[in-house]
Amino acid sequence: MNILLIGNGGREHAIADKIASSPKCTTLYITKGNYGTNKIAIPIDISPTDVPAIVDFAKSNAIDFVIVAPDDPLALGLVDMLTAAGIRAFGPTRLAAKIEWSKVYSKNLMKKYNIPTATYETFDSADDAIEYLKTQTFPIVIKAEGLALGKGVIIAQNFEEANIAIKDIMLDKAFGEAGNRVVIEEFLSGREITVLAFTDGTTLKLMPSSQDHKRALDNDQGLNTGGMGAYSPSPIFTPALKAKAMDEIFTPTLNALNSEGIKFKGVLYFGLILTDNGLKVIEYNSRFGDPETQVILPQLQTDLLEIFEAIVDEKLDSIDIKWNNSPTMCVVMASGGYPKKYQTGKEIFGIDDATANNNKVYISGALEQNGKPVTSGGRVLCVVGQGETLADAATHAYSGVKKISFEDMHYRTDIGKSNE
C-alpha cells in the first residue's frame, strides 16, 4: 500500500515507526517531515493544513490510505475531503472532531448526557466573563474554545490572573480565533489520567492508560506546554476504576455521539481526573495525544495499519489488539525559553547514542542541515525508555537524555516521580 501520513512531530514519528514496519506498507510519505521521520518516510513539501494540496497529491500519486494525525487538519475537514475524493482516510470527520475543536460543544455534550465533568459557563464577551469571575472562588480554569496547541488552558489562582487571562485570550487574541469564546470552569483537584481508545463508532477498544506532564518546569511549575513527558500505564488506573470509567464515561461518550447522529471513527482521547467525588472528564481530543503516543505505541504488538484499516472499514470488533504491557516513559527535551520565545538552528549531539538499551528517540522539532540535526521547534525530541517497572523505564529514559545535548536545552527531571 502507498500510505500518506499527515503531520510532522514526535507523535507522527512514533506512528510512522509503526506503519513503516507493517508488511502492508509499500511506500510511506509524510507531509513536511522532520529529521527522524525522513529516515523512514518520504517527505513531501505540503503543509499538514493545506487540504486541497493534500487531496491533489493523494489522487496524483496513487495513495491507497491516508492517516490524519494532528488536530488542525481534522478540524478543517481533511478526512471528509479525502473520502469524497474516493481515498480511504483514517481519522474522524470534521463534525466528529468537534468534540475537540469546540470546548463549548464538548462541555454541552457532557452536560446533556450526564457525563461527569467540571461545572462551567461559556462566554463570548470579555466583559461578561470578567463580571462572572468577580463572583467566583479561586483557583479557576479558563479555556479558549478552539485549538491552541495545548496552550489555551489557564489555571488562574486569583481574580487578577483571571482578568489578565480573559484579556489575553479574548481581546489580545493570544490564541487567535480560538479565543473568540471561552469556557470558565471549576478547578478540579486530583490525579490526572489519560486514556486513549480506538473506535469505529460502534466498538471501542482502550489503549494502555498514561499520564502527561503539561507544566514546563519540575514540580508542575511554570507555564502549560504541549507536554514535557509522559509515562504508561498510570498506576492509579486500576481494573476497578477502568470498569467504572467504561460504564460512566467511555461508553456513554460513544453513545452520546451516536445519539447526536455522529459516527466517530478514529482515536478518542479522554483526559480524566480522579477527584474526591470520583472520576471526571477534563477534556476530549479527537486524535492521538503528544507525547502520550510516544509511550503507548512502543507497547503495541498488533500491526497498527491493520487496526487503522479495521476502523475505517468499521470492523474493529474483528481485531485482537495485543500489548506487551512493559511500563514506558518519555522525557521531552525542549528549546530554551519554550513555551515562550525560543531560538532554533542549534546543532543536536548524541541522538544515536541515546538509542542504547532499546531506547527510542522520537523527533518533534528538528531538521537536517548540512547532514546534521538542528533544532527547529519548541519541543525538540522525546527520549523513550521501557522496563519491567516504571522506575526501570525512567532510568532508561533519563540515561538516554544524558547522552543528548544542544545549546540552551531544557527538560524536566521529575517525570513520573509523583508515582514513586
C-alpha positions as CSV (number, residue, x, y, z in Angstrom):
1,M,0.0,0.0,0.0
2,N,1.1,3.6,-0.7
3,I,0.4,5.5,2.5
4,L,0.4,9.2,3.3
5,L,0.9,10.3,6.9
6,I,-0.2,13.9,7.8
7,G,1.8,15.7,10.5
8,N,5.5,16.3,11.3
9,G,6.0,16.0,15.0
10,G,7.0,13.4,17.6
11,R,3.6,11.8,17.6
12,E,3.9,11.3,13.8
13,H,7.4,9.9,14.2
14,A,6.0,7.3,16.6
15,I,3.1,6.5,14.2
16,A,5.5,6.4,11.2
17,D,7.8,4.0,13.0
18,K,4.9,1.5,13.4
19,I,3.4,2.0,10.0
20,A,6.8,1.6,8.2
21,S,7.2,-1.8,9.9
22,S,3.9,-3.1,8.6
23,P,4.2,-5.7,5.8
24,K,1.3,-4.0,4.1
25,C,3.3,-0.7,3.7
26,T,5.0,-0.4,0.4
27,T,5.8,3.3,0.4
28,L,5.2,5.8,3.2
29,Y,5.0,9.6,2.5
30,I,4.8,12.3,5.2
31,T,3.8,16.0,5.0
32,K,6.9,18.1,5.6
33,G,8.5,15.6,7.9
34,N,11.5,16.1,10.3
35,Y,14.9,14.7,11.0
36,G,13.5,11.5,12.4
37,T,10.6,10.8,10.1
38,N,12.6,11.5,7.0
39,K,14.7,8.4,7.7
40,I,11.7,6.1,7.4
41,A,9.2,8.1,5.2
42,I,9.4,10.3,2.0
43,P,8.8,13.9,2.9
44,I,6.6,16.0,0.7
45,D,6.6,19.8,0.7
46,I,3.0,20.3,1.7
47,S,1.6,21.8,4.9
48,P,-0.5,19.4,7.0
49,T,-3.2,22.1,6.9
50,D,-3.2,22.5,3.1
51,V,-6.3,20.4,2.5
52,P,-6.6,20.9,-1.3
53,A,-2.9,20.2,-1.9
54,I,-3.0,17.0,0.2
55,V,-6.1,15.7,-1.7
56,D,-4.5,16.5,-5.1
57,F,-1.2,14.7,-4.0
58,A,-3.2,11.7,-2.9
59,K,-5.0,11.5,-6.2
60,S,-2.0,12.1,-8.3
61,N,0.3,9.6,-6.5
62,A,-2.0,6.6,-6.2
63,I,-2.2,6.9,-2.4
64,D,-4.2,4.0,-1.0
65,F,-4.5,5.2,2.6
66,V,-4.1,8.5,4.4
67,I,-3.5,8.8,8.2
68,V,-4.5,12.2,9.6
69,A,-2.8,12.6,12.9
70,P,-2.9,16.3,14.0
71,D,-6.0,18.2,15.2
72,D,-5.9,21.1,12.8
73,P,-6.4,19.2,9.5
74,L,-9.2,17.1,11.2
75,A,-10.9,20.4,12.2
76,L,-10.5,21.6,8.6
77,G,-12.3,18.5,7.3
78,L,-9.4,16.8,5.6
79,V,-10.9,13.3,6.2
80,D,-14.2,14.5,4.7
81,M,-12.5,15.8,1.6
82,L,-10.3,12.7,1.1
83,T,-13.3,10.4,1.5
84,A,-15.3,12.5,-1.0
85,A,-12.4,12.0,-3.4
86,G,-12.6,8.2,-3.0
87,I,-9.5,7.9,-0.9
88,R,-9.6,5.9,2.3
89,A,-8.6,8.0,5.3
90,F,-8.1,7.3,9.0
91,G,-9.4,9.9,11.4
92,P,-12.8,11.4,12.4
93,T,-14.8,13.7,10.2
94,R,-14.9,17.5,10.9
95,L,-18.2,17.1,12.7
96,A,-16.9,14.2,14.8
97,A,-13.7,16.1,15.6
98,K,-15.8,19.0,17.0
99,I,-15.6,17.2,20.3
100,E,-12.1,18.6,20.4
101,W,-12.1,21.8,18.3
102,S,-15.0,23.3,20.3
103,K,-14.7,23.1,24.0
104,V,-18.2,24.6,24.3
105,Y,-19.6,21.8,22.2
106,S,-17.9,19.1,24.3
107,K,-18.9,20.6,27.6
108,N,-22.5,20.9,26.4
109,L,-22.4,17.3,25.2
110,M,-21.2,16.0,28.6
111,K,-23.9,18.1,30.4
112,K,-26.7,16.8,28.1
113,Y,-25.7,13.1,28.6
114,N,-24.7,13.3,32.2
115,I,-21.1,12.5,31.7
116,P,-19.2,13.7,34.8
117,T,-17.1,16.9,34.3
118,A,-16.4,20.2,36.0
119,T,-19.3,22.7,36.3
120,Y,-18.8,25.5,33.8
121,E,-20.1,28.6,32.0
122,T,-19.3,29.8,28.5
123,F,-18.8,33.4,27.3
124,D,-18.4,35.2,24.0
125,S,-18.0,38.6,25.7
126,A,-14.9,39.6,27.7
127,D,-16.9,42.0,29.9
128,D,-19.4,39.3,30.8
129,A,-16.7,36.8,31.5
130,I,-14.9,39.3,33.8
131,E,-18.1,40.1,35.7
132,Y,-18.8,36.4,36.2
133,L,-15.3,35.9,37.6
134,K,-16.0,38.6,40.2
135,T,-18.5,36.2,41.8
136,Q,-16.3,33.1,41.7
137,T,-13.8,31.4,44.1
138,F,-10.3,30.6,43.0
139,P,-8.4,28.8,41.6
140,I,-10.5,28.6,38.4
141,V,-9.9,27.3,34.9
142,I,-10.2,29.4,31.8
143,K,-10.1,27.7,28.4
144,A,-10.0,29.2,24.9
145,E,-12.8,27.4,23.0
146,G,-10.8,26.4,20.0
147,L,-7.5,24.7,19.2
148,A,-4.5,26.3,20.7
149,L,-1.6,23.8,20.5
150,G,-2.2,22.6,24.0
151,K,-1.6,26.1,25.5
152,G,-5.1,27.5,25.6
153,V,-5.8,26.5,29.2
154,I,-5.0,28.8,32.1
155,I,-5.4,28.0,35.8
156,A,-5.9,31.4,37.4
157,Q,-5.1,31.5,41.1
158,N,-6.9,34.8,41.8
159,F,-9.1,37.4,40.1
160,E,-6.1,39.4,38.9
161,E,-4.7,36.4,37.0
162,A,-8.1,35.5,35.6
163,N,-8.7,39.1,34.4
164,I,-5.4,39.1,32.6
165,A,-6.1,35.7,31.0
166,I,-9.5,36.8,29.7
167,K,-8.0,39.9,28.2
168,D,-5.1,37.9,26.6
169,I,-7.4,35.3,25.2
170,M,-10.5,37.3,24.1
171,L,-9.1,40.8,23.5
172,D,-5.5,40.5,22.6
173,K,-6.2,37.2,20.7
174,A,-3.2,35.3,22.1
175,F,-4.6,32.2,20.5
176,G,-6.2,33.8,17.5
177,E,-9.7,32.9,16.6
178,A,-9.6,30.0,19.1
179,G,-10.2,32.6,21.8
180,N,-13.4,34.1,20.4
181,R,-15.3,32.3,23.1
182,V,-14.1,30.9,26.5
183,V,-15.2,28.3,28.9
184,I,-14.8,29.1,32.6
185,E,-15.0,26.0,34.8
186,E,-14.4,24.9,38.4
187,F,-10.9,23.8,39.3
188,L,-10.8,20.1,39.9
189,S,-8.2,18.8,42.3
190,G,-6.9,15.2,42.0
191,R,-4.7,12.9,40.0
192,E,-4.9,13.1,36.2
193,I,-5.1,10.1,33.9
194,T,-5.2,9.9,30.1
195,V,-6.9,7.1,28.3
196,L,-7.0,6.7,24.5
197,A,-9.3,4.4,22.7
198,F,-9.6,3.1,19.2
199,T,-13.2,3.2,17.9
200,D,-15.0,2.6,14.6
201,G,-18.2,4.3,16.0
202,T,-19.6,1.0,17.4
203,T,-16.7,-0.9,19.0
204,L,-14.4,0.9,21.5
205,K,-11.1,-0.7,22.5
206,L,-8.9,1.0,25.1
207,M,-5.2,1.6,24.9
208,P,-2.9,1.4,28.0
209,S,-3.5,4.4,30.3
210,S,-0.9,7.1,30.5
211,Q,0.0,10.3,32.4
212,D,1.1,13.5,30.7
213,H,3.1,16.3,32.3
214,K,1.9,19.7,30.9
215,R,3.8,22.2,33.0
216,A,7.2,23.4,31.7
217,L,9.2,23.0,34.9
218,D,9.8,20.5,37.7
219,N,7.2,20.0,40.4
220,D,4.5,21.1,38.0
221,Q,5.6,24.7,37.9
222,G,5.8,27.1,35.0
223,L,3.5,27.6,32.0
224,N,1.4,25.0,30.3
225,T,3.0,23.3,27.3
226,G,2.2,20.8,24.7
227,G,3.6,18.2,27.1
228,M,7.0,17.7,28.7
229,G,6.9,14.0,29.2
230,A,4.6,11.1,29.9
231,Y,4.5,7.5,31.3
232,S,2.3,4.5,30.8
233,P,0.5,2.8,32.4
234,S,-0.9,5.0,35.2
235,P,-0.7,3.1,38.5
236,I,-3.9,4.6,39.8
237,F,-6.0,3.4,36.8
238,T,-6.9,0.1,38.5
239,P,-9.1,-2.6,36.9
240,A,-11.9,-1.4,39.2
241,L,-11.5,2.2,38.1
242,K,-11.3,1.2,34.5
243,A,-14.6,-0.7,34.7
244,K,-16.2,2.3,36.4
245,A,-14.9,4.6,33.7
246,M,-16.2,2.3,31.0
247,D,-19.7,2.4,32.5
248,E,-19.7,6.1,33.3
249,I,-17.5,7.8,30.7
250,F,-16.2,5.8,27.8
251,T,-19.3,4.0,26.6
252,P,-21.6,6.9,27.4
253,T,-19.4,9.3,25.3
254,L,-19.6,7.0,22.3
255,N,-23.3,6.6,22.8
256,A,-23.8,10.3,23.2
257,L,-22.1,10.9,19.8
258,N,-24.2,8.3,18.2
259,S,-27.3,9.8,19.7
260,E,-26.3,13.1,18.1
261,G,-26.0,11.3,14.7
262,I,-22.2,11.3,14.7
263,K,-20.2,8.2,13.9
264,F,-16.7,8.8,15.4
265,K,-14.1,6.7,13.6
266,G,-10.5,7.1,14.9
267,V,-8.9,7.7,18.2
268,L,-10.9,9.2,21.1
269,Y,-8.7,10.8,23.8
270,F,-10.1,11.0,27.3
271,G,-8.4,13.5,29.6
272,L,-9.5,12.4,33.1
273,I,-9.0,13.4,36.7
274,L,-9.7,11.3,39.8
275,T,-11.2,13.7,42.4
276,D,-12.6,13.1,45.8
277,N,-16.0,13.0,44.1
278,G,-15.0,10.4,41.5
279,L,-13.6,10.3,38.0
280,K,-14.4,13.2,35.8
281,V,-13.6,14.3,32.2
282,I,-11.2,17.3,31.8
283,E,-11.2,17.3,28.1
284,Y,-11.7,15.2,24.9
285,N,-9.3,15.1,22.0
286,S,-10.1,13.6,18.6
287,R,-6.7,12.0,17.9
288,F,-3.6,10.6,19.4
289,G,-2.1,12.8,22.1
290,D,1.5,14.0,22.1
291,P,3.6,12.9,24.0
292,E,1.2,10.1,25.1
293,T,1.5,8.4,21.7
294,Q,5.3,8.1,22.3
295,V,4.8,5.9,25.4
296,I,1.7,4.0,24.2
297,L,2.7,2.8,20.7
298,P,6.0,1.1,21.8
299,Q,3.8,-1.2,23.8
300,L,1.7,-2.2,20.8
301,Q,2.3,-5.6,19.3
302,T,-0.5,-5.7,16.7
303,D,0.0,-4.2,13.3
304,L,-1.1,-0.6,13.6
305,L,-2.0,-0.3,10.0
306,E,-4.4,-3.3,10.3
307,I,-6.1,-1.5,13.2
308,F,-6.5,1.7,11.2
309,E,-8.0,-0.2,8.3
310,A,-10.4,-2.1,10.6
311,I,-11.6,1.3,12.0
312,V,-12.2,2.8,8.5
313,D,-14.0,-0.4,7.4
314,E,-16.0,-0.5,10.7
315,K,-14.6,-3.9,11.6
316,L,-12.7,-3.1,14.8
317,D,-14.5,-5.9,16.6
318,S,-12.6,-8.4,14.4
319,I,-9.2,-7.3,15.5
320,D,-7.4,-8.7,18.6
321,I,-5.2,-5.9,19.8
322,K,-2.2,-7.1,21.8
323,W,0.2,-5.1,24.0
324,N,3.5,-6.0,25.6
325,N,2.5,-4.3,28.9
326,S,6.0,-3.0,29.5
327,P,6.0,0.2,31.5
328,T,7.2,3.1,29.3
329,M,8.3,6.6,30.0
330,C,9.4,9.5,27.8
331,V,11.2,12.8,28.5
332,V,10.8,15.7,26.2
333,M,13.8,17.8,25.5
334,A,12.9,21.4,24.6
335,S,14.5,24.6,23.3
336,G,15.4,27.2,25.9
337,G,12.5,29.6,26.6
338,Y,9.8,27.2,25.4
339,P,6.8,27.6,25.6
340,K,7.5,31.3,25.1
341,K,10.1,32.7,22.7
342,Y,13.0,30.4,21.8
343,Q,15.8,30.1,19.2
344,T,16.2,27.4,16.7
345,G,19.1,26.2,14.5
346,K,21.0,24.7,17.4
347,E,23.0,21.5,16.4
348,I,21.9,18.4,18.3
349,F,24.5,15.9,19.5
350,G,24.1,12.3,20.7
351,I,20.8,11.2,19.2
352,D,22.2,7.8,18.0
353,D,24.0,7.2,21.4
354,A,20.7,7.7,23.2
355,T,19.1,4.8,21.5
356,A,21.1,2.3,23.5
357,N,19.3,-0.2,25.8
358,N,16.4,-0.3,23.3
359,N,15.6,3.3,23.9
360,K,13.7,5.2,21.2
361,V,14.2,8.8,20.3
362,Y,11.2,10.4,18.5
363,I,11.9,13.7,16.8
364,S,9.4,16.6,17.3
365,G,11.2,19.7,16.2
366,A,14.5,19.0,14.4
367,L,15.6,19.1,10.8
368,E,18.6,18.0,8.9
369,Q,21.0,20.8,7.9
370,N,24.3,20.0,6.2
371,G,23.9,16.4,7.2
372,K,23.4,17.2,10.9
373,P,20.3,17.5,13.1
374,V,19.4,21.0,14.2
375,T,16.6,22.3,16.4
376,S,13.5,23.7,14.5
377,G,10.8,23.9,17.2
378,G,10.0,24.3,20.9
379,R,9.7,20.6,21.7
380,V,12.8,19.2,20.0
381,L,12.7,15.4,20.8
382,C,11.4,12.8,23.1
383,V,13.5,10.1,24.7
384,V,11.6,6.9,25.4
385,G,12.6,4.1,27.8
386,Q,10.9,0.8,28.7
387,G,11.4,-1.6,31.6
388,E,9.9,-4.1,34.0
389,T,8.7,-1.2,36.2
390,L,8.1,2.5,35.7
391,A,11.3,3.1,37.8
392,D,13.2,1.0,35.3
393,A,11.7,2.8,32.4
394,A,12.6,6.2,33.9
395,T,16.2,5.0,34.4
396,H,16.5,4.0,30.8
397,A,14.8,7.2,29.5
398,Y,17.0,9.6,31.6
399,S,20.2,7.6,30.7
400,G,19.3,8.4,27.1
401,V,18.6,12.1,27.9
402,K,22.1,12.4,29.4
403,K,23.7,11.4,26.1
404,I,22.0,14.2,24.1
405,S,22.9,17.9,24.1
406,F,22.2,21.1,22.3
407,E,22.6,24.7,23.3
408,D,20.0,26.1,25.8
409,M,18.1,22.8,26.0
410,H,15.9,22.2,29.0
411,Y,13.8,19.2,30.3
412,R,12.0,18.1,33.4
413,T,13.9,15.9,35.8
414,D,10.9,14.6,37.6
415,I,8.7,12.8,35.0
416,G,6.9,10.0,36.8
417,K,8.2,10.9,40.3
418,S,4.7,11.7,41.6
419,N,4.0,7.9,41.4
420,E,7.1,6.8,43.3
